[in-house]
Amino acid sequence: MGNVTSYCASRKESETKMTISSNGWYDNARHVPSPYFDARPKGDDISLLVVHNISLPPGQFGGPHIEQFFTGKLDPTEHPFFKVIHQMGVSAHCLIRRDGEVVQFVSFLDRAWHAGQSSFAGRERCNDYSIGIELEGSDFVAYTEQQYQALTQLTETLVSSFPQITTERITGHQYIAPLRKTDPGLVFDWQKFKEKLKG
């Protein structure tokens, strides 16, 4: 896999520079390590970025439950849905909250458990070679400008650090698991996101 390429991304609206450390942690994120990860298969390159959405309870934003879910601390008594999911053992590399805060759970060098059964361009097991980014949201509620800005900034840093993640290799969960998943949904503005990346 090799070391992460040293890189500083210039933020469009400030002089702040963002980097990914040599052990795969984003310096513009709050770090909340998850136990739900393992090593990527030896020799696999990081070459895909997958955008997801999540809200817990479904359709509700702003609480602590997503972080609790990704760290194995979700209380199944707090909501009926939590009884179904609290032992699933899933994670993502990062979560982008509605206010644009980035929370990182797994080093980009490791395999987060975000995609499940999936394939991209004929290649299965997307977790092996992808980075998973969750947006706090749902398929039916527009994402915030702060989320697009944070996603763009993070993506620019990732693309420079992992050059095999090209624009054509940035996709949604719904496209790598179309029979199972619908996120980030029709409300995610791919054109807007790609234009921000070009800008």
CORZI-V810494 format. One record per pair of residues at least 4 apart in sequence whose ideal C-beta (glycine too) atoms are under 8 Angstrom apart, sorted by the first residue. I is the first residue (numbers start at 1). GAP is how many residues later the second one is. D is the distance in Angstrom with one decimal. If there is no record, write none. Layout:
BEGIN
i = {I,I}
gap = {GAP,GAP}
d = {D,D}
END
This chain:
BEGIN
i = {1,1,1,1,1,1,1,3,4,4,4,4,4,4,4,4,5,5,5,5,6,6,7,7,7,7,7,8,8,8,9,9,9,9,9,9,9,10,10,11,11,11,11,11,12,12,13,16,18,18,18,18,18,18,19,19,19,20,20,20,20,20,20,20,20,21,21,21,23,23,24,24,24,24,25,25,25,25,25,26,26,26,26,26,26,28,28,28,29,29,29,29,30,30,30,30,31,31,32,32,32,32,32,32,33,33,33,34,34,34,34,34,34,34,35,35,36,36,36,36,36,36,36,36,36,37,37,37,37,37,37,37,37,38,38,39,39,40,40,40,40,40,40,40,41,44,44,45,45,45,46,46,46,46,46,46,46,46,47,47,47,47,47,47,48,48,48,48,48,48,48,48,48,49,49,49,49,49,49,49,49,49,49,50,50,50,50,50,50,50,50,50,50,50,51,51,51,51,51,51,51,51,51,51,52,52,52,52,52,52,52,52,52,52,53,53,53,53,53,53,53,53,53,53,54,54,54,54,54,54,54,54,54,55,55,55,55,55,55,55,56,56,56,56,56,56,56,56,56,57,57,57,57,58,58,59,59,59,61,61,61,61,62,62,62,64,65,65,65,65,65,66,66,66,66,67,67,67,67,68,68,68,69,69,69,69,69,69,70,70,70,70,70,71,72,74,74,74,74,75,75,76,76,76,77,77,78,79,80,81,82,89,90,90,91,91,91,91,91,91,92,92,92,92,92,92,92,93,93,93,93,93,93,93,93,93,93,94,94,94,94,94,94,94,94,94,95,95,95,95,95,95,95,96,96,96,96,96,96,96,96,96,96,96,96,97,97,97,97,97,98,98,98,98,98,99,99,100,100,100,100,100,101,102,102,105,106,106,106,108,108,108,108,111,111,112,112,112,113,114,114,114,114,114,115,115,115,115,115,115,115,116,116,116,116,117,117,117,118,118,118,118,118,118,118,119,119,119,119,119,120,120,120,120,120,120,123,125,126,126,127,131,131,131,133,133,133,135,135,135,135,135,136,137,137,137,137,137,137,138,139,139,139,139,139,139,140,140,141,142,143,143,143,143,143,143,144,145,146,147,148,148,148,148,148,149,149,150,151,151,152,152,152,152,153,154,155,155,155,156,156,157,158,158,159,159,159,159,159,164,165,165,166,167,167,170,171,171,172,172,172,172,172,173,173,173,173,174,174,174,174,174,174,176,177,184,188,189,190,191,192,193,194,195}
gap = {39,41,42,43,44,45,108,19,16,17,18,20,104,105,157,158,155,156,157,158,13,16,12,13,150,153,154,9,10,11,8,9,10,144,147,148,151,5,7,4,5,6,7,142,141,187,136,12,8,9,10,135,136,139,7,8,138,4,5,6,7,88,137,138,141,4,5,6,84,86,83,84,85,86,4,6,79,82,83,68,76,78,82,128,131,74,125,126,65,73,74,75,71,72,73,74,72,73,35,38,39,71,72,73,38,72,73,36,37,38,57,71,72,78,36,37,34,36,53,54,55,69,70,76,77,54,68,69,70,73,74,75,76,72,73,71,72,4,6,69,70,71,88,89,87,84,85,84,117,119,62,63,83,84,85,116,118,119,82,83,115,117,118,122,72,78,81,82,83,117,121,122,123,81,82,84,106,109,110,116,120,121,122,64,65,76,80,81,82,83,121,122,123,126,82,84,100,119,120,121,122,132,133,137,40,62,80,81,82,83,120,121,131,132,81,82,83,84,85,86,130,131,132,135,12,15,38,41,80,81,82,83,129,4,5,6,11,81,82,83,4,7,9,10,13,18,23,25,26,8,22,24,25,23,80,79,81,82,36,37,75,76,35,36,74,4,4,9,13,14,17,4,29,68,70,4,6,28,36,5,6,7,4,5,16,17,19,21,20,21,22,25,35,34,17,4,8,11,12,7,11,6,7,10,5,6,4,4,4,4,4,24,23,24,14,15,21,22,23,41,13,14,20,22,40,41,42,11,12,13,14,15,19,21,38,39,40,8,9,10,11,37,38,39,40,60,7,8,10,38,39,40,41,4,5,6,7,37,38,39,40,51,54,55,58,4,5,6,39,50,38,39,46,48,49,45,47,44,46,47,49,50,49,48,52,7,4,5,6,23,50,53,54,16,17,15,19,20,14,13,16,18,20,59,11,12,15,17,58,61,62,11,61,64,65,7,60,63,6,7,8,9,55,58,59,4,5,6,7,57,6,10,49,51,55,56,6,4,4,50,5,27,31,34,18,21,22,8,12,16,49,53,11,4,6,10,47,48,50,47,43,44,45,46,47,48,45,47,46,45,4,5,41,44,45,46,4,4,4,4,4,41,44,45,48,4,47,4,4,42,4,41,44,45,4,4,4,15,42,4,41,4,4,7,4,6,7,8,38,5,4,5,4,27,30,24,4,5,4,11,12,16,18,4,8,10,11,4,7,8,9,10,11,5,4,4,5,4,4,4,4,4,4,4}
d = {6.4,7.9,7.5,6.9,6.9,7.1,6.5,5.7,5.2,7.3,5.8,6.1,7.2,7.0,5.0,7.5,6.9,5.1,7.7,7.4,7.3,7.9,6.3,6.8,6.4,4.3,5.0,4.0,7.0,5.4,6.6,4.9,7.7,6.6,4.8,4.4,6.3,7.5,6.2,7.3,4.8,7.3,6.8,6.0,8.0,7.1,7.6,7.8,7.1,6.2,4.6,6.1,7.7,5.1,7.8,5.1,7.1,6.5,6.9,5.5,7.3,6.4,6.0,7.3,4.9,4.8,7.9,6.6,6.0,6.8,3.4,4.1,3.7,6.9,7.2,6.1,6.1,5.9,7.7,6.9,6.6,5.4,7.5,6.6,6.9,5.9,7.1,7.4,6.2,4.1,6.1,3.9,6.7,7.1,5.0,7.2,7.9,5.3,5.5,7.5,6.3,5.6,7.2,5.7,7.6,6.6,7.6,4.9,5.3,7.7,4.3,3.9,5.6,7.5,7.0,5.8,6.8,7.1,5.1,6.0,3.9,7.9,7.6,7.3,5.1,6.0,7.9,4.4,7.6,4.7,6.0,5.3,6.7,6.9,5.4,6.3,6.6,4.9,7.6,7.3,6.6,4.6,5.9,7.2,5.3,5.1,5.0,6.3,7.8,5.3,6.8,7.8,6.1,7.3,6.3,4.5,6.7,6.8,5.2,7.6,7.2,3.7,6.0,5.9,5.7,6.2,5.7,3.8,7.3,6.5,5.1,7.9,7.0,6.7,5.2,6.7,6.5,6.3,8.0,5.2,6.8,4.6,7.3,6.8,5.9,6.4,5.1,7.1,5.0,7.1,6.0,7.0,5.8,6.3,5.6,6.7,7.4,7.3,7.2,5.0,7.0,8.0,5.2,6.9,6.4,6.5,6.1,6.8,4.6,6.9,7.5,4.6,5.1,6.3,6.6,4.9,7.4,4.5,6.2,6.8,4.3,4.5,6.4,7.6,5.7,8.0,7.8,7.3,4.8,7.6,6.6,7.7,7.7,5.7,5.9,5.8,7.6,6.2,6.2,5.2,7.1,7.0,3.8,5.3,5.9,7.7,7.8,7.5,7.5,7.0,4.8,5.6,7.6,6.3,6.9,5.4,7.9,7.5,8.0,5.3,5.7,7.3,7.8,6.8,8.0,5.7,6.0,6.2,7.5,7.8,7.4,6.5,5.9,7.4,6.6,6.1,7.9,7.5,6.5,4.3,4.4,7.2,8.0,4.6,6.8,7.4,7.9,7.6,7.1,4.8,6.7,7.4,5.0,7.2,7.2,7.8,5.4,7.2,4.4,6.6,7.4,4.8,4.4,4.4,7.6,7.9,5.6,7.9,7.7,6.5,5.2,6.7,5.0,6.6,5.2,5.5,4.7,5.2,6.4,8.0,6.3,7.3,5.5,4.4,4.2,6.6,4.4,6.5,6.6,5.0,7.8,5.8,4.8,7.3,5.0,5.3,6.5,5.6,6.6,4.9,7.1,8.0,7.8,5.0,6.9,6.7,7.3,4.5,7.2,7.8,4.6,7.8,6.4,6.7,7.3,5.6,7.9,6.6,7.1,5.2,6.7,5.2,5.0,5.7,7.4,4.4,7.9,6.9,4.8,7.7,5.3,7.3,5.3,7.1,6.6,7.4,5.5,7.2,3.2,5.9,6.0,4.1,7.5,5.6,6.2,6.9,5.4,7.8,4.1,5.6,7.1,7.6,7.4,5.3,6.4,6.9,7.7,5.3,6.3,6.6,7.8,3.2,7.5,8.0,4.2,4.8,6.2,6.3,6.9,6.2,6.8,7.7,6.2,7.0,8.0,7.9,6.4,7.0,7.0,7.2,4.1,7.5,7.9,4.1,4.6,6.1,4.4,7.8,6.8,6.2,5.5,7.6,7.6,6.4,7.7,5.0,7.5,7.8,4.6,5.2,7.7,6.3,7.5,7.3,6.7,6.9,7.9,5.8,5.6,7.0,5.9,7.6,7.6,5.7,5.3,7.4,7.1,8.0,7.8,7.0,5.4,6.1,7.3,3.0,6.9,6.5,6.9,6.4,6.5,5.2,4.6,6.4,7.6,6.9,6.3,7.5,7.3,6.3,6.2,6.0,6.2,7.5,6.4,6.2,6.3,6.4,7.6,6.2,5.9,6.7,6.3,6.8,4.3,6.0,6.7,6.2,6.0,6.8,6.2,6.6,6.7,6.1,5.7,5.9,7.0,5.2,7.5,8.0,7.9,7.2,5.5,6.8,7.8,6.7,6.7,8.0,4.8,6.1,7.7,6.7,5.2,6.8,7.8,6.0,4.5,4.8,7.0,6.1,5.2,5.1,6.0,7.3,7.3,7.9,4.4,3.9,7.5,6.2,6.1,6.2,6.5,6.7,6.5,6.3}
END
